[in-house]
C-alpha cells in the first residue's frame, strides 16, 4: 500500500478491499514513523533539491510524515484484510515496529533492502 492511502483510513481500507477483489492473497504495508527513519532537519542532504522531483523542497522528515501509515490504523487494516481472506503483513524499519507488529499477530515480515544489514532487526 505504501503511502497511497494519502493519510485517509477510509482510502486505506478501500485499497485493502480493491486488493482482495483483484484476487490478492496478501497485503503489505510499512511500519515506521518519520522520527525512526530520519532526523527533522530541513537542509543539506535532508532536503530534496532535485528540481525534477515531485517532492522538491521538502525535507525527508516531512516526506516520511506524509507517507507513513499511522500505527493506530494497522489494526483495522489487518482486520479488514483478514476478513477478506488475505494475509496482512508489513515492513518494519526498527525493533519497536517489530514489537508492535507482533502485538497484532503479523504472520510474516518483509525486511527492506536497505535494512538487510541491520542484524538486530533481522534477528528479531
C-alpha positions as CSV (number, residue, x, y, z in Angstrom):
1,X,0.0,0.0,0.0
2,X,2.9,2.4,0.9
3,X,1.7,6.0,1.1
4,X,-1.1,5.5,-1.4
5,X,-3.7,6.0,1.3
6,X,-2.9,9.8,1.2
7,X,-3.4,9.9,5.0
8,X,-7.0,8.6,4.8
9,X,-8.0,5.5,6.7
10,X,-11.1,5.2,4.5
11,X,-8.9,5.2,1.4
12,X,-6.5,2.6,3.1
13,X,-9.5,0.3,3.7
14,X,-10.7,0.8,0.2
15,X,-7.2,-0.2,-1.1
16,X,-7.5,-3.4,1.1
17,X,-10.9,-4.2,-0.5
18,X,-9.6,-3.5,-4.0
19,X,-6.7,-5.8,-3.5
20,X,-9.0,-8.6,-2.3
21,X,-11.4,-8.0,-5.2
22,X,-8.4,-8.2,-7.6
23,X,-7.5,-11.6,-6.2
24,X,-4.6,-10.7,-4.0
25,X,-3.6,-13.2,-1.3
26,X,-1.7,-10.8,0.8
27,X,-1.4,-7.1,1.6
28,X,1.8,-5.4,2.7
29,X,2.1,-2.1,4.5
30,X,5.1,-0.3,6.1
31,X,5.6,0.3,9.8
32,X,7.6,3.3,10.7
33,X,7.4,6.9,11.9
34,X,9.2,9.9,10.4
35,X,11.3,10.0,13.6
36,X,12.5,6.4,13.3
37,X,13.5,7.0,9.7
38,X,15.4,10.3,9.8
39,X,16.1,13.4,11.8
40,X,14.0,16.5,11.5
41,X,16.4,18.7,9.5
42,X,15.4,20.8,6.5
43,X,18.7,21.4,4.9
44,X,21.6,19.8,3.1
45,X,21.2,16.0,2.4
46,X,18.0,16.0,4.4
47,X,16.2,18.3,1.9
48,X,15.1,17.2,-1.6
49,X,16.8,19.5,-4.0
50,X,16.2,17.8,-7.4
51,X,14.1,20.3,-9.5
52,X,12.6,17.3,-11.4
53,X,11.3,15.7,-8.2
54,X,7.6,15.8,-7.2
55,X,9.0,16.4,-3.7
56,X,11.5,19.1,-4.4
57,X,11.9,21.5,-1.5
58,X,10.5,19.0,1.1
59,X,12.6,17.6,3.9
60,X,12.9,13.8,4.1
61,X,11.3,14.0,7.6
62,X,8.3,15.8,6.1
63,X,8.0,13.3,3.3
64,X,8.0,10.4,5.7
65,X,5.4,12.2,7.8
66,X,3.1,12.5,4.7
67,X,3.7,8.9,3.6
68,X,3.6,6.8,6.8
69,X,0.7,4.6,7.8
70,X,-0.3,5.7,11.3
71,X,0.2,2.9,13.8
72,X,-3.4,3.2,15.0
73,X,-4.6,2.3,11.5
74,X,-2.7,-1.0,11.4
75,X,-5.2,-3.0,13.5
76,X,-8.2,-2.0,11.3
77,X,-6.2,-2.6,8.1
78,X,-5.0,-6.0,9.3
79,X,-8.6,-6.9,10.5
80,X,-10.1,-5.9,7.2
81,X,-7.5,-7.9,5.2
82,X,-8.1,-11.0,7.4
83,X,-11.9,-10.6,7.0
84,X,-11.4,-10.7,3.2
85,X,-9.2,-13.8,3.4
86,X,-5.8,-12.1,2.9
87,X,-2.6,-12.2,4.9
88,X,-1.7,-8.8,6.2
89,X,2.0,-8.1,6.8
90,X,4.4,-5.3,7.0
91,X,7.9,-4.0,6.5
92,X,9.2,-3.0,10.0
93,X,12.0,-0.5,9.9
94,X,13.1,-0.9,13.5
95,X,12.7,-3.2,16.5
96,X,9.8,-1.2,18.0
97,X,7.9,-1.7,14.8
98,X,8.5,-5.5,15.1
99,X,7.2,-5.4,18.7
100,X,4.1,-3.6,17.6
101,X,3.5,-5.9,14.6
102,X,3.9,-8.9,16.9
103,X,1.1,-7.5,19.1
104,X,-1.1,-7.5,16.0
105,X,-0.3,-11.1,15.2
106,X,1.6,-10.4,12.0
107,X,2.3,-13.7,10.3
108,X,5.4,-12.6,8.4
109,X,7.6,-9.5,7.7
110,X,9.4,-8.2,4.7
111,X,12.8,-6.7,5.5
112,X,13.5,-3.7,3.3
113,X,16.7,-4.0,1.2
114,X,18.3,-1.0,3.0
115,X,17.7,-2.7,6.4
116,X,19.0,-6.1,5.4
117,X,22.3,-5.4,7.2
118,X,20.6,-4.3,10.4
119,X,21.3,-7.6,12.1
120,X,19.5,-6.8,15.4
121,X,16.3,-6.1,13.3
122,X,16.8,-9.2,11.1
123,X,17.3,-11.4,14.2
124,X,14.0,-10.2,15.7
